[in-house]
């Protein structure tokens, strides 16, 4: 099987698995009227996809390199931590996330069909598009059985992204706990890594996927399959766009403009990529 056929087979398998994955998670979510459960499934979907799809293709291949195993391990760390964080947050609330509650109202008399076809199946299918670099890294083998220099760069970028995202989530969790206890006078967290970005958790996620994109590029170039560089860079771009302009920053910041504390924060702090604060006269 050529590399083109292998890549196509991996994507077809991933898309079929995405439909099954979405339906499995839809059952408890619809029963509990908590469609925000889909966010818990998000982080777990990527290592599951690579293991079941990439593993099925790579295991019989004697030319497999350590790259698939390394990428899978990093996905487990990234996805497992993210899902655990979101699950902990969901369990601390008795009500469904307001975004999904609003969607439920729009579904009208068909909440089950709306949940399945607007949330639980589209999200893992979007994940297949984002996962292109890790799928390529999992299914493209090289003949010398070693990691390429770009793999080590990718490893550093992924680790930095995961650390930034984890630090941001931990600082926000502690801030919200202090505020709930009446120990925090500020409405918004503006210290720590949140002084460098208004959304350092999203930025960390984007940086992580830049690293995964580099793994995909490394696999493509190392196997002399330069055309695979194009799908390899699609994943990080799509992830960044959704975080910055889709369901990330815009929805999180909705309704905050006009608050004096928030407006002052936005004037001095980057919306996304971390950088030192601006001086405001």
C-alpha positions in Angstrom: 0.0 0.0 0.0 1.4 3.4 -1.0 1.6 6.4 1.3 -1.3 8.1 -0.4 -3.5 5.0 0.0 -2.4 4.6 3.6 -3.2 8.2 4.4 -6.7 7.9 2.7 -7.3 4.7 4.6 -6.4 6.3 7.9 -8.8 9.2 7.3 -11.7 7.0 6.2 -11.2 4.8 9.3 -11.0 7.9 11.5 -14.2 9.3 10.1 -16.1 6.1 10.6 -14.7 5.9 14.1 -15.7 9.5 14.7 -19.4 8.7 14.0 -19.3 5.8 16.5 -17.5 7.9 19.1 -20.0 10.6 18.8 -23.0 8.3 19.2 -21.5 6.5 22.2 -21.0 9.8 24.1 -24.3 11.2 23.0 -26.3 8.5 24.9 -25.3 9.5 28.5 -25.3 13.2 27.6 -28.8 13.2 26.2 -30.0 11.1 29.1 -28.5 13.6 31.6 -29.4 16.7 29.5 -25.8 17.7 29.7 -24.5 18.1 26.2 -21.4 19.8 27.6 -20.2 16.2 28.2 -18.9 16.4 24.6 -16.1 18.7 25.8 -14.9 15.9 28.2 -14.8 13.5 25.2 -12.8 16.0 23.1 -9.4 15.5 24.7 -9.8 11.7 24.8 -10.8 11.4 21.2 -7.4 12.2 19.7 -5.3 9.5 21.5 -8.1 7.0 20.9 -8.2 7.8 17.2 -4.4 7.5 16.8 -4.3 4.3 18.7 -7.2 2.6 16.9 -6.5 3.9 13.4 -2.8 4.6 13.4 -2.0 1.5 15.4 -4.0 -0.8 13.0 -1.9 0.5 10.1 1.5 0.7 11.7 1.7 -2.4 13.9 2.2 -4.8 10.9 4.9 -2.5 9.5 8.4 -3.5 10.4 9.8 -0.1 9.3 7.8 1.7 12.1 9.8 4.4 13.9 9.5 5.7 17.5 7.6 8.7 16.2 4.1 7.1 16.4 4.7 6.0 20.0 6.0 9.4 21.0 3.1 11.2 19.4 0.6 8.9 21.0 2.2 9.4 24.5 2.1 13.1 24.1 -1.5 13.0 23.0 -2.4 10.9 26.1 -0.8 13.5 28.3 -2.4 16.5 26.5 -5.8 15.0 26.0 -6.0 13.2 29.4 -5.1 16.3 31.3 -7.6 18.4 29.3 -10.5 16.0 29.7 -9.8 15.6 33.4 -9.8 19.4 33.8 -13.1 19.8 31.9 -14.7 16.9 33.8 -13.7 18.4 37.1 -15.2 21.7 36.1 -18.4 20.1 34.8 -18.9 18.1 37.9 -18.6 21.3 40.0 -21.7 22.7 38.2 -25.2 21.3 38.4 -26.4 23.1 35.3 -25.4 22.5 31.7 -22.9 25.0 30.2 -24.8 28.0 29.0 -23.5 27.6 25.4 -25.0 24.1 25.1 -28.2 25.2 26.9 -28.7 27.9 24.3 -28.2 25.4 21.5 -30.7 23.1 23.2 -33.3 25.8 23.0 -32.6 26.3 19.3 -33.2 22.6 18.7 -36.8 23.1 19.7 -38.9 20.0 19.5 -36.0 17.8 18.3 -33.3 18.0 21.0 -32.1 14.5 20.5 -31.6 14.8 16.8 -30.2 18.3 17.2 -27.7 17.1 19.8 -26.5 14.2 17.7 -26.2 15.9 14.3 -25.2 19.4 15.5 -22.8 18.5 18.3 -21.8 14.9 18.9 -21.1 13.8 15.4 -19.6 17.0 14.0 -17.2 17.5 16.8 -15.2 14.3 16.4 -15.3 14.8 12.6 -13.8 18.2 13.1 -11.2 16.4 15.3 -10.2 14.3 12.3 -9.4 17.4 10.3 -7.4 18.8 13.2 -5.7 15.5 13.8 -4.1 15.3 10.3 -0.5 15.9 11.6 -0.8 13.2 14.2 -2.4 10.8 11.8 0.4 11.4 9.4 3.0 10.9 12.1 1.3 7.7 13.1 0.9 6.1 9.7 4.0 7.3 7.7 7.1 5.2 8.4 10.7 5.9 7.5 13.3 3.4 6.5 16.0 4.2 9.0 13.9 3.7 12.1 15.0 6.9 13.9 13.6 10.2 14.9 14.4 13.3 12.8 15.8 16.5 14.1 12.4 18.2 13.6 10.8 15.7 15.9 12.9 17.0 18.8 11.8 20.6 18.0 8.2 19.4 17.9 8.7 17.7 21.3 9.9 20.9 22.9 7.0 22.9 21.4 4.4 20.4 22.5 5.8 20.3 26.1 5.9 24.1 26.3 2.2 24.3 25.0 1.0 21.7 27.5 2.8 23.4 30.4 1.3 26.8 29.5 -2.2 25.4 29.2 -1.9 23.5 32.5 -0.5 26.4 34.3 -3.3 28.7 33.0 -6.0 26.2 34.0 -4.5 25.8 37.5 -4.2 29.5 38.1 -7.8 30.1 36.9 -9.2 27.2 39.1 -7.5 28.6 42.2 -8.7 32.2 41.4 -12.3 31.0 41.0 -12.1 29.1 44.2 -10.8 32.2 46.1 -13.5 34.3 44.5 -16.2 31.9 45.5 -14.9 31.9 49.0 -15.1 35.7 49.1 -11.3 36.0 49.3 -10.8 37.6 45.9 -12.0 41.1 45.2 -11.2 41.1 41.5 -13.8 39.9 39.0 -11.2 38.8 36.4 -7.9 37.0 36.7 -5.1 39.3 35.5 -2.1 37.9 37.2 0.4 35.1 36.5 0.3 33.9 32.9 -3.0 35.7 32.5 -1.0 39.0 32.7 0.6 37.9 29.4 -2.5 36.8 27.6 -6.3 37.1 28.2 -6.6 33.4 27.1 -3.3 31.6 27.9 -5.1 28.3 28.1 -6.2 28.6 24.5 -2.8 29.9 23.5 -1.2 26.9 25.1 -3.6 24.6 23.2 -2.6 26.3 19.9 1.1 26.0 20.7 0.7 22.4 21.5 -0.9 21.7 18.1 1.8 23.7 16.4 4.1 21.1 17.9 2.0 18.2 16.7 2.0 19.9 13.3 5.8 19.8 13.3 5.6 16.1 14.0 3.5 15.7 10.9 5.8 17.8 8.8 8.8 15.8 10.1 7.1 12.5 9.1 6.2 13.9 5.7 9.7 15.3 4.9 11.5 12.3 6.4 9.6 9.9 4.2 10.1 12.1 1.0 6.3 12.7 0.9 6.4 16.4 0.7 2.8 16.7 -0.4 1.7 15.5 3.1 3.1 18.7 4.5 -0.1 20.5 3.4 -2.5 18.4 5.4 0.0 18.3 8.3 -0.2 22.1 8.7 -4.0 22.1 8.3 -4.6 20.8 11.9 -2.7 23.6 13.8 -4.3 26.3 11.6 -7.8 25.0 12.1 -7.3 24.6 15.9 -5.9 28.1 16.1 -8.8 29.6 14.1 -11.5 28.0 16.2 -9.7 29.0 19.5 -9.1 32.6 18.4 -12.1 33.4 16.1 -14.6 30.5 16.6 -15.8 28.9 19.7 -12.9 30.1 21.9 -12.1 33.8 22.5 -15.3 35.4 21.1 -17.7 33.2 23.1 -15.6 33.6 26.3 -15.4 37.4 26.0 -19.1 37.9 25.0 -20.8 40.4 27.2 -17.7 41.6 29.0 -17.1 44.8 27.1 -18.2 47.9 29.0 -16.9 46.6 32.4 -14.2 49.0 33.6 -12.0 46.3 35.0 -12.3 44.2 31.8 -11.7 47.2 29.5 -8.6 48.2 31.3 -7.3 44.6 31.1 -7.9 44.4 27.4 -6.0 47.6 26.8 -2.8 46.3 28.3 -3.1 42.5 27.6 -2.8 40.5 24.4 -5.9 38.7 23.4 -4.2 35.5 22.5 -0.5 35.0 22.0 1.5 35.7 25.2 3.6 38.8 25.4 4.5 41.5 27.9 1.7 43.9 28.8 1.4 47.2 27.0 2.0 50.4 28.9 -1.3 52.4 29.1 -0.9 56.1 29.8 
